[in-house]
């Protein structure tokens, strides 16, 4: 009987509900596995007893990224961790977009502002400010050039809390073509979905947002799929990824660009795609068996 842990975090006022978790645990048990949901920072969990530990909804990691990556290193030394700890360390810092850009992958143009850097912001277009370590649009906001002072206050608050900021142009293609999420499992495209804009004008950066507004099932284009595969091909070390989500938006020319490459704890939206559950279970059992 394979022993599989699906890793989550403790509930809290700023933590979204993982709608996939109960059903996935149940489906694994029905398939013959010993499956359970475990909290990543629970010191009472013996990670070595599991054949496979799968990071699923550790959605508090951005508050404690150093602690979380250290846990991943420890857990990965005891058992098989998916995705691997070196992937976790690289992907929890969104400066990976710079790595992809250097490799020639079309990504959303991104500039990084660390503490002590000049607080230069665009004066000719709408833009987005968000942290390099974040989830669920936390500490993210959309600004026009005449909101410069408000954006600077956000930068100073983020730097005071230890975050590096990233500045990107606001991608207006989201308002027409949406943001598309292509989900991969076991190296194959599993399903895709599309959502509307997360950041409304004037929404404070420290206000909680709806992370996936208007989420619907979606059939990805050949261009979206090709871009997603291209991005995954440039993950350092070409590791074997159990799961991945590639978020894609259109630029001003209508061409897809990578918004985010989610390799740590992406929401798989299995509740929206119940037909994918058997494929996920099959892949998890195969990985648990080694």
C-alpha atoms as one frame of an Amber mdcrd trajectory, in Angstrom:
protein
   0.000   0.000   0.000   1.774   3.199  -1.130   1.931   5.933   1.485   1.328
   9.413   0.066   1.248  12.757   1.878  -0.454  15.738   0.274   1.089  18.793
   1.892  -0.932  21.847   2.855  -0.761  24.644   5.437  -2.686  25.665   8.522
  -6.002  27.487   7.977  -5.981  31.229   8.486  -7.859  34.407   7.576  -5.569
  35.065   4.595  -5.424  31.445   3.399  -7.736  30.225   0.657  -9.525  26.913
   0.931  -7.974  24.056  -1.034 -11.083  22.719  -2.743  -9.123  19.901  -4.382
  -7.585  18.396  -1.264 -10.433  16.353   0.318 -11.481  14.817  -2.979  -7.928
  13.933  -3.957  -7.226  12.266  -0.612 -10.457  10.298  -0.984  -9.663   9.257
  -4.573  -6.199   8.046  -3.569  -7.613   5.975  -0.722 -10.204   4.464  -3.030
  -7.363   3.528  -5.385  -5.609   1.621  -2.588  -3.158   4.185  -1.225  -2.607
   5.232   2.362  -3.135   8.945   1.758  -3.375  11.884   4.130  -3.211  15.669
   4.146  -0.305  16.950   6.254   0.731  20.459   7.307   4.257  21.314   6.176
   5.378  22.972   9.437   3.878  20.338  11.751   6.883  19.074  13.716   4.979
  15.924  14.607   4.917  14.564  11.049   7.404  11.797  10.243   8.032  12.576
   6.570  10.311   9.567   6.182   7.376   7.192   6.574   5.871   8.312   3.267
   6.829   6.938  -0.123   5.875  10.214  -1.763   5.343  13.715  -0.361   3.477
  16.037  -2.746   3.375  19.778  -2.112  -0.173  20.872  -2.801  -1.504  23.952
  -0.999   1.266  25.424   1.161  -0.195  28.842   0.454   1.467  30.565   3.409
   4.982  29.944   2.096   5.455  33.476   0.736   5.364  34.856   4.290   8.100
  32.411   5.298   9.939  31.455   2.127  13.324  30.776   3.769  11.710  28.527
   6.375   9.676  26.745   3.714  12.593  26.072   1.407  14.615  24.775   4.361
  11.751  22.378   5.146  11.738  21.218   1.509  15.464  20.475   1.709  14.995
  18.422   4.896  11.964  16.580   3.590  13.621  15.852   0.257  16.540  14.249
   2.064  14.174  11.839   3.846  11.843  10.754   1.050  10.724  11.547  -2.473
   9.446  15.132  -2.587   7.471  16.484  -5.525   8.444  18.788  -6.864  12.111
  18.451  -5.774  13.670  20.845  -3.275  15.996  22.472  -5.821  12.960  23.302
  -7.975  11.194  24.713  -4.908  14.155  26.949  -4.083  14.373  28.310  -7.652
  10.637  28.776  -8.168   9.703  30.430  -4.867  11.548  33.558  -6.042   9.945
  35.140  -9.105  13.307  36.368 -10.281  13.156  33.096 -12.216  11.339  35.165
 -14.872  14.666  36.855 -15.521  16.272  33.448 -16.031  13.596  32.492 -18.537
  13.982  35.808 -20.366  17.747  35.279 -20.655  17.012  31.851 -22.144  14.876
  33.495 -24.819  11.463  32.529 -23.432   8.853  35.281 -24.024   7.855  36.477
 -20.553   6.101  39.565 -19.262   8.736  42.321 -19.088   9.885  42.506 -15.484
  12.150  44.818 -13.512  13.224  44.150  -9.943  13.615  46.722  -7.164  15.381
  45.569  -4.013  15.822  47.565  -0.816  18.295  50.363  -1.477  17.646  50.464
  -5.230  16.335  53.658  -6.854  12.542  53.706  -6.718  12.142  54.314 -10.445
   8.640  53.622 -11.709   7.081  53.964 -15.184   5.774  57.404 -16.073   4.284
  56.492 -19.460   2.022  53.508 -18.855  -0.054  51.574 -16.341   1.983  49.079
 -14.341   1.838  46.432 -11.605   3.930  46.185  -8.452   4.155  42.895  -6.572
   6.687  40.897  -4.510   9.090  38.327  -5.914   7.799  35.928  -3.266   4.033
  35.943  -3.247   0.845  34.002  -3.810  -2.801  34.858  -4.346  -1.986  38.429
  -5.499  -0.776  39.292  -1.988   0.958  42.686  -1.934   0.081  43.228  -5.604
  -1.464  46.403  -7.009  -2.027  48.185 -10.304  -1.039  51.816 -10.782  -1.221
  54.655 -13.276   1.709  57.115 -13.582  -0.156  59.725 -11.503  -0.341  57.262
  -8.580   3.434  57.320  -8.198   3.455  58.360  -4.534   1.090  55.545  -3.543
   3.236  53.017  -5.406   6.348  54.297  -3.651   4.652  53.804  -0.270   3.967
  50.212  -1.268   7.603  49.685  -2.266   8.826  51.059   1.047   6.410  48.846
   2.991   7.534  45.763   1.038  11.208  46.561   1.542  10.611  47.082   5.266
   9.120  43.595   5.434  12.052  42.045   3.584  10.544  41.689   0.104  12.087
  42.503  -3.247   9.579  44.153  -5.574   8.926  43.415  -9.210   7.459  45.943
 -11.631   5.650  44.834 -14.777   3.535  46.600 -17.401  -0.174  46.063 -16.879
  -1.076  43.494 -19.535  -4.306  44.770 -21.048  -4.732  41.530 -22.970  -6.045
  40.047 -19.720  -9.211  42.094 -20.151 -10.061  40.434 -23.478  -8.216  37.107
 -23.732  -7.925  36.512 -19.993  -5.067  34.841 -18.142  -4.748  31.192 -19.175
  -3.439  28.493 -16.851  -2.075  25.360 -18.508  -1.742  22.464 -16.084   0.785
  19.686 -16.660   1.017  16.438 -14.725   3.604  13.744 -15.295   4.992  15.761
 -18.192   1.711  15.830 -20.133  -0.892  18.553 -20.532  -3.664  17.765 -18.067
  -6.179  20.561 -18.669  -6.392  24.332 -18.905  -8.513  27.149 -17.542  -8.957
  30.871 -18.018  -9.654  33.693 -15.562 -10.318  37.404 -15.719  -8.328  40.337
 -14.290  -7.345  40.058 -10.627  -6.216  43.642 -10.069  -8.917  46.291 -10.312
  -7.879  49.958 -10.531  -7.578  51.602  -7.138  -7.538  48.364  -5.108  -5.044
  48.770  -2.239  -2.041  46.479  -2.369  -2.738  45.165   1.133  -6.384  44.340
   0.448  -7.204  40.690  -0.103  -8.064  39.892  -3.735 -10.030  37.155  -5.476
  -7.166  35.127  -6.898  -9.080  33.412  -9.711 -12.031  35.566 -10.806 -14.391
  34.141 -13.405 -12.474  30.884 -13.712 -13.705  28.679 -16.572 -12.634  25.569
 -18.439 -10.488  26.435 -21.457  -8.989  24.783 -24.517  -5.476  26.230 -24.979
  -4.260  27.358 -28.372  -1.284  25.735 -30.079   0.694  28.920 -29.402  -0.111
  28.849 -25.667   0.821  25.173 -25.415   4.066  25.620 -27.335   5.074  28.546
 -25.111   4.272  26.583 -21.949   6.394  23.641 -23.066   9.204  25.995 -24.039
   9.211  27.544 -20.581   9.242  24.156 -18.866  12.174  23.058 -21.017  14.331
  25.813 -19.502  13.835  24.934 -15.829  17.423  24.669 -14.494  18.732  21.129
 -14.512  15.767  19.875 -16.576  14.334  18.074 -13.507  11.528  15.558 -13.669
   8.486  17.617 -12.690   5.466  15.815 -11.292   3.267  18.879 -11.799   3.480
  22.352 -13.285   1.213  25.258 -14.130   2.149  27.826 -16.731   0.170  31.090
 -16.628   0.030  32.890 -19.973  -1.246  36.318 -21.081  -1.238  38.197 -24.391
   0.991  41.178 -25.088  -0.018  44.249 -27.104   0.588  42.341 -30.335  -1.671
  39.487 -29.263   1.258  37.122 -28.705   1.372  34.925 -25.583   3.887  35.592
 -22.836   4.590  33.731 -19.614   3.143  35.545 -16.608   4.185  32.926 -14.058
   5.649  29.437 -13.982   4.126  27.683 -10.965   6.168  24.655  -9.870   5.723
  24.696  -6.082   2.069  24.749  -4.987  -0.120  25.589  -7.986  -3.847  25.235
  -7.616  -4.743  22.443 -10.054  -8.459  23.324 -10.140  -9.482  19.668 -10.068
 -12.892  20.787  -8.817 -13.335  22.456 -12.211 -11.897  19.480 -14.097 -13.134
  16.334 -12.300 -12.330  14.252 -15.382  -8.623  14.833 -14.623  -8.717  13.237
 -11.158  -8.144   9.622 -12.372  -5.082  10.721 -14.362  -3.660  12.561 -11.362
  -4.258   9.571  -9.070  -2.629   7.207 -11.560   0.445   9.425 -11.820   0.717
   9.805  -8.045   0.556   6.037  -7.520   3.209   5.500 -10.187   5.522   8.040
  -8.553   4.955   6.587  -5.086   5.997   3.185  -6.414   9.264   4.664  -7.645
